[in-house]
């Protein structure tokens, strides 16, 4: 178990641990203060499994330091920034950017399933971060709602940050995972990894698809009471169609193809998510029809009042068939110039055509 700080512990003579933030299978996260640079940071205390030999412990330490180097070189706004890694009490501690925000898992549990546009916006930000990692030769291998932080408020001001590259691997590095040990969350792990096969970028995309499903339906379709049952479901069961998937259904179904060679790629998934966000924004911001006076339109000319509203004396002074110089009879002006229906208020949608027709 991780050691609890007595008061405010000073780590590596620099990082003062202040408060416990969270705990997971791969470690404990603290809020800390960098005494050298005078800024708040997050410190991940790596928890090593019980019963490891000295050799296995050394392998885990090496993998953790590699993880820090891997995450630090990404430099993407959708990936939490790694500042430093130190060793103390015979275990590594990773110093990271402190992001005070709820996880996506907390958002789903507290607020309920997300609407399609918001889910698509979060999904495409996650996809951009994963794509940048894959381009750099880095796999996350544990994409799930609890590893996504949602900052900001409102539908258009949110930022999704992928965190906890706790079991990340870099292409070209020798594998440091124990033989037969499956690392990751069973309900979000890809089928090929559940079978013990080699992971690739498509494995992270599967986990993104499960995360999108969870955003729309509240939980993973492979969630079971026991981890082994979840792994079996991932391998053999087809997920139930998402009840509230809406326009996200084609993306979810494409990412949840069990054969990684047939799974939807990042480019196609990103294009579909972009279309969903754009279309949903247009639909929700469409201009409503309102009453609008023609006299208030730019460049509109003042028209003479209809005959029935004129002074009675003016009609008495005019003989039939005569008109004052420079004037025209209402009948000669056409339908736009007379009658309350034509020159008065009329729907805005009639004055200007809808720029986004169905």
Buried (B, 14 or more C-beta within 10 A) or exposed (E): EBEEBEEEBBBEEBBBBBEBBBEBEBBBBBBBBBEEEEEEBBBBBBBBEEEEEEEBBEBBBBBBBBBBBBBBEBEBEBBBBBBBBBEBEEBBBBBBBBBEBBBBBBBBEEEEBBBBBBBBBBBBBBBBBBBBBBEBBBBBBBBBBBBBBBEEEEBEEBBBBBBBBBBBBBEEBEEBBEEEEBBBBBBBBBBBBBEEEEBBBBBBBBBBBBBBBBBBBBBBBBBBEEEEBBBBBBBEBEBEEBEBBBBBBBBBBBBBBBEBEEBBEBEEBBEBBBEBBEBBBEEEEEEEEEEBEBEEEEEEEEBBEBEEEEEEEEEEEEEEEEEEEEEEEBEEBEEEBBEEEBBEBBEBEEEEEEEEEE
